[in-house]
């Protein structure tokens, strides 16, 4: 199915601009969505590639605090009356913790926030759907439009 990417981006951006956002208090994995049917988490900072004082190449994972990554989770039941997004299982590893995604129930959409320029780069929906997902583009757009009507229209 063809979907309207511009409309998709607008609907996601509404959710992002309405989240609880304190740039000085971002915690990876914490739900900061303003509405209970959607989960939005801060997912970390962009990687930084620059040079040290000797002109040598330097790579710092998560070192670009100007680029913030967010994961937006939409559940297949998000339009159900009184639905509240269920918590995810979280698994701890030596390198950190990892949230257990549920592709049969939800889709995860990623967005990058360029803090300096105040812009958003929302990854296309088709990049986030696979045969593991129970939802398709039409389902996701229906949920986004329904949430828009409920909260923003």
C-alpha distance (Angstrom), angle and dihedral (degrees) to the residues before:
residue distance angle dihedral
X1 . . .
X2 3.76 . .
X3 3.77 113.7 .
X4 3.77 131.3 -170.6
X5 3.82 103.7 -103.3
X6 3.81 92.8 -170.1
X7 3.81 90.6 55.0
X8 3.82 91.0 44.4
X9 3.81 89.7 53.0
X10 3.83 91.8 48.3
X11 3.80 92.3 50.8
X12 3.81 93.3 48.3
X13 3.80 91.3 45.4
X14 3.84 89.9 54.5
X15 3.80 88.7 57.4
X16 3.80 92.4 46.2
X17 3.79 95.5 47.9
X18 3.80 89.8 49.4
X19 3.82 96.9 51.7
X20 3.80 124.2 109.1
X21 3.78 98.7 -93.6
X22 3.79 125.4 -178.3
X23 3.82 108.2 160.5
X24 3.79 90.1 -161.2
X25 3.80 93.5 54.2
X26 3.81 108.0 42.8
X27 3.80 114.4 148.5
X28 3.78 119.6 -169.9
X29 3.80 110.9 -115.8
X30 3.81 97.9 12.2
X31 3.82 115.1 132.8
X32 3.81 107.2 -119.3
X33 3.80 98.9 167.7
X34 3.78 116.5 134.3
X35 3.80 93.0 -147.2
X36 3.82 124.3 59.3
X37 3.83 96.6 -136.5
X38 3.81 92.8 64.3
X39 3.79 132.5 53.5
X40 3.81 118.9 -148.9
X41 3.77 119.3 -179.9
X42 3.77 133.4 -177.2
X43 3.80 104.3 -117.9
X44 3.81 101.8 -171.6
X45 3.78 142.0 -87.3
X46 3.77 129.7 -61.6
X47 3.77 121.7 -96.6
X48 3.79 118.7 -97.3
X49 3.77 125.3 -137.4
X50 3.79 115.6 -174.1
X51 3.81 142.4 122.1
X52 3.76 129.5 -86.2
X53 3.81 123.8 -131.3
X54 3.83 90.0 -80.2
X55 3.81 93.3 53.4
X56 3.81 92.9 -106.1
X57 3.78 120.0 144.6
X58 3.78 113.0 -100.2
X59 3.80 129.3 -170.2
X60 3.79 120.6 -164.3
X61 3.80 117.5 -174.6
X62 3.83 108.5 -136.8
X63 3.80 90.7 1.2
X64 3.82 98.5 126.1
X65 3.80 103.1 85.9
X66 3.81 89.1 175.9
X67 3.83 88.8 71.6
X68 3.81 115.1 62.1
X69 3.81 121.9 -173.3
X70 3.80 122.2 -148.4
X71 3.80 131.9 -173.6
X72 3.81 116.5 -149.9
X73 3.81 115.3 -161.3
X74 3.80 120.9 -159.9
X75 3.80 117.3 -171.5
X76 3.81 122.9 -148.5
X77 3.84 88.2 -123.5
X78 3.81 96.0 48.6
X79 3.82 92.1 116.7
X80 3.82 93.5 50.8
X81 3.81 112.9 114.8
X82 3.84 111.8 -91.5
X83 3.81 92.8 -0.7
X84 3.81 115.3 164.6
X85 3.78 118.3 -167.3
X86 3.82 107.4 -105.8
X87 3.79 120.0 -124.4
X88 3.79 118.5 -100.7
X89 3.76 124.9 -125.6
X90 3.80 110.4 -110.3
X91 3.78 123.6 -152.3
X92 3.81 121.4 -157.0
X93 3.80 122.2 -142.3
X94 3.80 132.7 173.3
X95 3.84 89.4 -98.8
X96 3.82 93.6 49.5
X97 3.77 139.2 -76.0
X98 3.77 129.9 -52.3
X99 3.77 129.9 -153.6
X100 3.83 115.6 -131.4
X101 3.81 108.0 -124.5
X102 3.83 118.2 -148.1
X103 3.84 107.4 -150.6
X104 3.83 92.5 176.6
X105 3.82 89.3 61.3
X106 3.80 106.9 25.8
X107 3.76 148.2 21.3
X108 3.80 123.8 -133.8
X109 3.80 118.3 -146.5
X110 3.80 121.3 -170.1
X111 3.78 127.7 -146.2
X112 3.79 133.5 -178.5
X113 3.78 121.1 -146.0
X114 3.80 116.8 -153.1
X115 3.80 98.5 -153.2
X116 3.80 96.0 -169.3
X117 3.80 94.3 53.5
X118 3.81 97.1 30.2
X119 3.81 92.2 -128.3
X120 3.80 134.6 134.7
X121 3.80 129.4 -141.0
X122 3.80 108.2 -162.5
X123 3.78 114.8 -167.4
X124 3.82 114.2 -124.8
X125 3.77 117.6 -94.3
X126 3.79 94.0 -126.6
X127 3.81 88.5 62.5
X128 3.81 89.9 59.2
X129 3.80 100.5 47.9
X130 3.78 125.2 80.6
X131 3.78 139.2 157.3
X132 3.83 86.8 -82.0
X133 3.81 91.9 66.1
X134 3.77 121.2 90.5
X135 3.82 90.2 -154.4
X136 3.78 129.9 68.5
X137 3.82 131.1 -160.6
X138 3.81 92.2 -84.5
X139 3.83 91.8 52.7
X140 3.80 92.5 49.2
X141 3.81 93.1 48.1
X142 3.82 90.8 48.8
X143 3.82 90.0 53.4
X144 3.80 92.9 46.6
X145 3.81 92.4 48.2
X146 3.81 90.8 47.3
X147 3.80 91.9 51.4
X148 3.80 89.9 46.8
X149 3.81 91.1 54.8
X150 3.82 91.5 46.5
X151 3.81 97.2 48.1
X152 3.80 112.1 16.4
X153 3.81 111.5 25.9
